[in-house]
Amino acid sequence: MSARRPLLLPLVPLYRAGLAVKNWHFDRNRDAARELRDTVISVGGLSAGGSGKTPFLIALATLMRELGYAPDVLSRGYGRTTKGVLRVDPQGTAAEFGDEPLLLARTLGAPVYVGAERHAAGLRAEMELPDFHRGVHLLDDGFAHRRLARTVDIVLLTEEDARDHVLPAGNLREPMTALRRADIVVLRAGESESLKHALGTALDRATRVVRIWEIYRRMTLPAAMPARPLVFSGIARPADFELALECRGVHAAATKRFRDHHRYTQTDVDALVQQARQSGADGFVTTSKDAVKLDDLMLAALRAHGVLAVADAVVTLVDRERCAEDLRQLLRERTRLGQHIVGPKPGTTLGGRPR
């Protein structure tokens, strides 16, 4: 894959040098990363673009509950207008908390905290949540956020990542060799064979066992669907979304792409309605990540023209039992090594409630 921004290729060595210094600092100074009392499981990716972390976080949170843990989520809250550490109100807005944290809070029904310093967010969670809620922090987009110590590092990898360049010429925050720090690498079903060589090269000389998980990704659509919709989205990979709709038999009358994390305005919505009229679209299709950024007036304006259908991305684990056993083993090992308090607090049952 050629560089996304070839004119910036001369700056890549400078970026790599800065990255090397940062990682050298954290690799050799154990105290450089701040610890929380409870277990931290980081979910991240190599790319600054989307890799499907939000639906995977939802699947992981469900699995952790089945294992007896009570998860909360720590997120940066990218795109929010507020400052400091906040607990996400599911009835709030994306401007207050960020689109992905708001979507997680509404979908999971679990506590979600946002803060540029995830350690501060974790401290607030441990202070505010009652005992039976404690157990595990899921660190959203945490692989490169090394200032917070983690118990387990999970990294999502795509074919596009394997072909990409590091910043600023590409979208990779770190090169493929950074996967040697991971405990688990998550691949999409159907991509594992094509990634085998690149992954093997990247993990050569890894000093730890890196487990490989596979996931299925599917898109769910509501029963009420427009026949010829205007498809709009503000996500990292809109082409993938549009292709998935085509594969499901949804043929767009027109499409509109906004930048990732775009904050919608009434002007945007008015323009969408006008485009729908001009293209003969009888409604709209968008993603759940976009839908949480539409207020009541925007929703009403879209629905006045036609049906608004919201597509959800759903992740399932290919081998759920093996994934569960991998987590059990990793958490047991890290407990023996004294890395964080893993699992339910002493004096509680597996479900996390006081004895």
C-alpha positions as CSV (number, residue, x, y, z in Angstrom):
1,M,0.0,0.0,0.0
2,S,1.4,3.4,-1.0
3,A,1.7,6.1,1.7
4,R,-1.6,8.0,2.3
5,R,0.4,11.2,2.6
6,P,3.6,10.6,0.5
7,L,4.9,14.1,0.9
8,L,5.3,13.5,4.6
9,L,7.4,10.4,4.2
10,P,10.6,12.4,5.1
11,L,9.1,13.1,8.5
12,V,8.5,9.4,9.4
13,P,12.1,8.8,10.8
14,L,11.6,11.7,13.2
15,Y,8.3,10.3,14.3
16,R,9.8,6.8,14.8
17,A,12.7,8.3,16.8
18,G,10.3,10.0,19.1
19,L,8.3,6.9,19.5
20,A,11.4,4.8,20.2
21,V,12.4,7.2,23.0
22,K,8.9,7.0,24.5
23,N,8.8,3.2,24.5
24,W,12.4,3.0,25.8
25,H,11.3,5.1,28.8
26,F,8.3,2.9,29.6
27,D,10.1,-0.4,28.9
28,R,12.9,0.4,31.3
29,N,11.0,2.4,34.0
30,R,8.4,0.2,35.6
31,D,7.2,3.1,37.8
32,A,6.6,5.3,34.7
33,A,3.2,3.9,34.3
34,R,0.7,4.7,37.0
35,E,-1.3,1.9,38.5
36,L,-4.9,1.5,39.6
37,R,-6.1,-0.8,42.3
38,D,-8.3,-2.9,40.1
39,T,-7.6,-4.9,37.0
40,V,-7.1,-3.0,33.8
41,I,-7.7,-4.6,30.4
42,S,-6.6,-2.4,27.5
43,V,-8.3,-2.6,24.1
44,G,-6.5,-0.8,21.4
45,G,-5.2,-0.8,17.9
46,L,-2.1,0.2,15.9
47,S,-4.0,2.7,13.7
48,A,-5.3,6.1,14.5
49,G,-8.3,5.2,12.3
50,G,-11.1,3.0,13.2
51,S,-10.5,-0.7,13.8
52,G,-13.8,-1.7,15.4
53,K,-12.8,-1.2,19.0
54,T,-16.3,-0.1,20.2
55,P,-18.3,-3.2,19.2
56,F,-15.4,-5.4,20.4
57,L,-15.4,-3.6,23.8
58,I,-19.1,-4.4,24.0
59,A,-18.4,-8.1,23.3
60,L,-15.5,-8.2,25.8
61,A,-17.6,-6.5,28.5
62,T,-20.3,-9.2,28.0
63,L,-17.6,-11.9,28.3
64,M,-16.2,-10.4,31.5
65,R,-19.6,-10.3,33.1
66,E,-20.0,-14.0,32.3
67,L,-16.6,-14.6,34.0
68,G,-17.9,-12.9,37.2
69,Y,-16.5,-9.4,36.8
70,A,-18.3,-6.1,36.8
71,P,-16.7,-4.0,34.1
72,D,-16.5,-0.2,33.7
73,V,-14.9,1.7,30.8
74,L,-12.2,4.3,30.8
75,S,-12.1,6.5,27.7
76,R,-10.4,9.6,26.5
77,G,-13.7,11.0,25.2
78,Y,-12.4,12.2,21.9
79,G,-14.3,15.1,20.4
80,R,-16.1,16.3,23.6
81,T,-16.3,19.9,24.5
82,T,-16.0,19.4,28.2
83,K,-12.9,19.1,30.4
84,G,-11.7,17.0,33.3
85,V,-13.0,13.6,34.4
86,L,-16.7,12.9,33.9
87,R,-19.0,9.9,34.4
88,V,-21.0,9.5,31.2
89,D,-24.7,10.2,31.5
90,P,-26.5,7.9,29.0
91,Q,-29.1,10.6,28.6
92,G,-26.4,13.2,27.8
93,T,-24.9,14.3,24.5
94,A,-21.9,13.4,22.4
95,A,-20.7,17.0,22.8
96,E,-20.4,16.4,26.5
97,F,-18.8,13.0,26.5
98,G,-17.8,12.0,23.0
99,D,-19.7,9.8,20.6
100,E,-18.1,6.4,21.4
101,P,-18.3,6.8,25.2
102,L,-21.9,7.8,24.9
103,L,-22.7,4.9,22.7
104,L,-20.9,2.5,25.1
105,A,-22.8,3.9,28.1
106,R,-26.2,3.5,26.3
107,T,-25.4,0.0,25.0
108,L,-23.6,-1.6,27.9
109,G,-25.5,-0.1,30.8
110,A,-22.1,-0.1,32.6
111,P,-20.3,2.9,34.1
112,V,-18.2,4.8,31.5
113,Y,-15.7,7.5,32.6
114,V,-14.0,10.0,30.3
115,G,-10.8,11.8,30.9
116,A,-7.6,12.7,29.0
117,E,-5.7,11.1,31.9
118,R,-7.2,7.6,32.1
119,H,-5.5,7.1,35.5
120,A,-7.6,9.9,37.0
121,A,-10.7,8.5,35.4
122,G,-9.9,5.1,36.9
123,L,-9.4,6.7,40.4
124,R,-12.7,8.4,40.2
125,A,-14.4,5.1,39.2
126,E,-12.8,3.3,42.1
127,M,-13.9,6.1,44.5
128,E,-17.5,6.4,43.2
129,L,-18.6,2.9,42.4
130,P,-20.0,0.7,45.1
131,D,-18.0,-2.4,46.1
132,F,-20.1,-4.8,44.0
133,H,-19.4,-2.8,40.8
134,R,-15.6,-3.1,41.1
135,G,-13.6,-5.6,39.3
136,V,-12.2,-4.6,36.0
137,H,-11.5,-1.4,34.0
138,L,-11.7,-1.7,30.3
139,L,-9.3,0.8,28.8
140,D,-10.7,2.1,25.5
141,D,-8.1,2.8,22.9
142,G,-5.3,2.2,25.4
143,F,-2.5,0.4,23.6
144,A,-0.4,3.6,23.0
145,H,-1.6,5.2,26.3
146,R,1.3,3.7,28.3
147,R,1.0,6.2,31.2
148,L,-1.6,3.8,32.7
149,A,-0.4,0.3,33.7
150,R,-2.5,-2.5,32.4
151,T,-3.0,-6.1,33.4
152,V,-3.8,-7.4,29.9
153,D,-3.1,-5.7,26.5
154,I,-5.5,-6.6,23.7
155,V,-4.8,-5.2,20.2
156,L,-7.1,-5.3,17.1
157,L,-5.4,-5.7,13.8
158,T,-6.7,-5.4,10.3
159,E,-5.3,-6.1,6.8
160,E,-5.3,-2.4,6.2
161,D,-3.1,-1.9,9.2
162,A,-0.6,-4.4,7.9
163,R,-0.3,-2.5,4.6
164,D,-0.2,1.0,6.2
165,H,2.7,3.4,7.1
166,V,3.3,5.0,10.5
167,L,2.4,8.6,11.1
168,P,2.5,11.2,9.6
169,A,2.7,9.4,6.2
170,G,0.2,6.8,7.2
171,N,-2.3,6.2,10.0
172,L,-0.3,3.8,12.2
173,R,0.6,5.2,15.6
174,E,3.1,2.4,16.0
175,P,4.7,-0.2,13.6
176,M,3.6,-3.8,13.5
177,T,6.6,-4.8,15.7
178,A,4.8,-3.1,18.6
179,L,2.5,-6.1,18.7
180,R,5.3,-7.8,20.7
181,R,4.0,-5.9,23.7
182,A,0.5,-7.4,23.3
183,D,-1.0,-10.3,25.2
184,I,-3.7,-10.9,22.6
185,V,-4.0,-9.9,19.0
186,V,-7.6,-9.9,17.5
187,L,-8.1,-10.6,13.8
188,R,-11.2,-10.5,11.8
189,A,-12.4,-13.9,10.5
190,G,-11.3,-14.2,6.9
191,E,-8.2,-12.0,7.3
192,S,-6.1,-14.4,9.5
193,E,-4.6,-16.2,6.5
194,S,-3.6,-13.1,4.7
195,L,-2.1,-11.7,7.9
196,K,-0.2,-14.8,8.8
197,H,3.2,-13.8,7.2
198,A,3.1,-10.1,8.3
199,L,2.0,-11.2,11.8
200,G,4.7,-13.8,12.0
201,T,7.4,-11.3,11.0
202,A,6.1,-8.7,13.5
203,L,6.0,-11.2,16.4
204,D,9.5,-12.6,15.7
205,R,11.7,-12.2,18.8
206,A,8.6,-11.5,20.9
207,T,9.5,-12.1,24.6
208,R,6.0,-13.2,25.6
209,V,3.4,-15.5,24.3
210,V,1.0,-13.5,22.1
211,R,-2.4,-15.2,21.8
212,I,-4.5,-14.9,18.6
213,W,-8.2,-14.4,18.7
214,E,-10.6,-14.2,15.7
215,I,-13.9,-12.4,15.6
216,Y,-16.9,-12.3,13.4
217,R,-18.3,-8.8,12.5
218,R,-21.8,-8.4,11.3
219,M,-24.2,-5.6,10.8
220,T,-27.7,-5.6,12.2
221,L,-30.5,-3.5,10.5
222,P,-33.9,-2.6,11.8
223,A,-37.0,-4.2,10.4
224,A,-38.2,-0.8,8.9
225,M,-35.8,0.1,6.1
226,P,-36.1,2.7,3.4
227,A,-36.1,1.3,-0.1
228,R,-33.7,3.8,-1.6
229,P,-31.9,5.6,1.3
230,L,-29.4,8.3,1.5
231,V,-26.5,6.7,3.4
232,F,-24.5,9.0,5.6
233,S,-21.8,8.5,8.2
234,G,-18.9,10.2,10.0
235,I,-16.7,7.2,10.7
236,A,-13.1,6.2,10.0
237,R,-13.9,3.7,7.2
238,P,-17.1,4.8,5.5
239,A,-16.4,2.7,2.4
240,D,-16.6,-0.5,4.5
241,F,-19.9,0.6,5.9
242,E,-21.4,1.3,2.5
243,L,-20.1,-2.0,1.1
244,A,-21.6,-3.9,4.0
245,L,-25.0,-2.3,3.2
246,E,-24.7,-3.2,-0.5
247,C,-23.9,-6.8,0.6
248,R,-27.1,-6.8,2.6
249,G,-29.2,-5.6,-0.4
250,V,-29.4,-2.0,0.7
251,H,-28.9,0.1,-2.5
252,A,-28.2,3.8,-1.7
253,A,-29.8,6.5,-3.8
254,A,-26.9,8.7,-2.6
255,T,-24.2,8.8,0.0
256,K,-22.7,11.5,2.2
257,R,-19.4,11.1,4.1
258,F,-18.3,13.3,7.0
259,R,-15.0,13.2,8.8
260,D,-14.6,10.7,11.6
261,H,-16.2,12.0,14.9
262,H,-18.0,14.7,13.0
263,R,-20.2,16.8,15.2
264,Y,-23.5,17.3,13.4
265,T,-25.3,20.6,13.2
266,Q,-28.8,21.5,12.1
267,T,-27.2,22.9,8.9
268,D,-25.8,19.4,8.2
269,V,-29.2,17.8,8.7
270,D,-30.9,20.4,6.4
271,A,-28.4,19.7,3.7
272,L,-29.0,15.9,4.1
273,V,-32.7,16.4,3.7
274,Q,-32.1,18.5,0.6
275,Q,-29.8,15.9,-0.9
276,A,-32.3,13.2,-0.2
277,R,-35.0,15.2,-2.1
278,Q,-32.7,15.8,-5.0
279,S,-31.6,12.1,-5.2
280,G,-35.0,10.7,-4.8
281,A,-34.1,9.0,-1.5
282,D,-37.1,7.9,0.6
283,G,-35.2,7.8,3.9
284,F,-31.8,7.6,5.6
285,V,-29.4,5.0,6.9
286,T,-26.6,5.8,9.3
287,T,-24.5,4.1,12.0
288,S,-25.2,3.9,15.7
289,K,-22.1,6.0,16.3
290,D,-23.5,8.8,14.2
291,A,-27.1,8.4,15.6
292,V,-26.0,9.3,19.1
293,K,-24.8,12.7,17.8
294,L,-28.2,13.7,16.5
295,D,-30.4,15.7,18.9
296,D,-34.2,15.5,18.9
297,L,-34.7,18.3,16.4
298,M,-32.3,16.7,14.0
299,L,-33.9,13.4,14.3
300,A,-37.3,14.9,13.8
301,A,-36.1,16.7,10.6
302,L,-34.8,13.6,9.1
303,R,-37.8,11.5,10.0
304,A,-40.1,14.1,8.5
305,H,-38.6,13.2,5.1
306,G,-38.6,9.4,5.6
307,V,-37.5,6.4,7.7
308,L,-34.2,6.8,9.6
309,A,-32.6,3.4,10.0
310,V,-29.7,2.9,12.3
311,A,-27.2,0.1,11.6
312,D,-25.4,-1.6,14.5
313,A,-22.0,-3.3,14.2
314,V,-21.9,-6.5,16.3
315,V,-18.8,-8.5,17.2
316,T,-18.8,-12.1,18.3
317,L,-15.9,-14.2,19.3
318,V,-15.1,-17.2,17.0
319,D,-14.0,-19.5,19.9
320,R,-15.6,-18.0,22.9
321,E,-14.5,-20.8,25.3
322,R,-10.9,-20.5,24.4
323,C,-11.0,-16.7,24.7
324,A,-12.5,-17.1,28.2
325,E,-9.8,-19.5,29.2
326,D,-7.1,-17.2,27.8
327,L,-8.4,-14.4,30.0
328,R,-8.6,-16.7,33.1
329,Q,-5.1,-17.9,32.6
330,L,-3.6,-14.4,32.0
331,L,-5.4,-12.9,35.0
332,R,-4.3,-15.8,37.2
333,E,-0.7,-15.4,36.0
334,R,-0.7,-11.6,36.6
335,T,-2.1,-12.1,40.1
336,R,0.8,-14.3,41.0
337,L,3.2,-11.7,39.7
338,G,1.5,-9.1,41.8
339,Q,0.4,-7.0,38.8
340,H,-2.8,-5.2,40.0
341,I,-5.6,-6.8,42.1
342,V,-7.2,-9.1,39.6
343,G,-10.9,-10.1,39.7
344,P,-13.4,-9.5,42.4
345,K,-12.2,-7.9,45.6
346,P,-11.1,-10.0,48.6
347,G,-14.2,-10.9,50.6
348,T,-16.6,-11.1,47.6
349,T,-18.1,-13.9,45.6
350,L,-17.2,-14.4,42.0
351,G,-20.2,-12.3,41.0
352,G,-18.6,-9.4,43.0
353,R,-21.2,-9.0,45.7
354,P,-20.2,-9.0,49.4
355,R,-20.3,-12.3,51.2
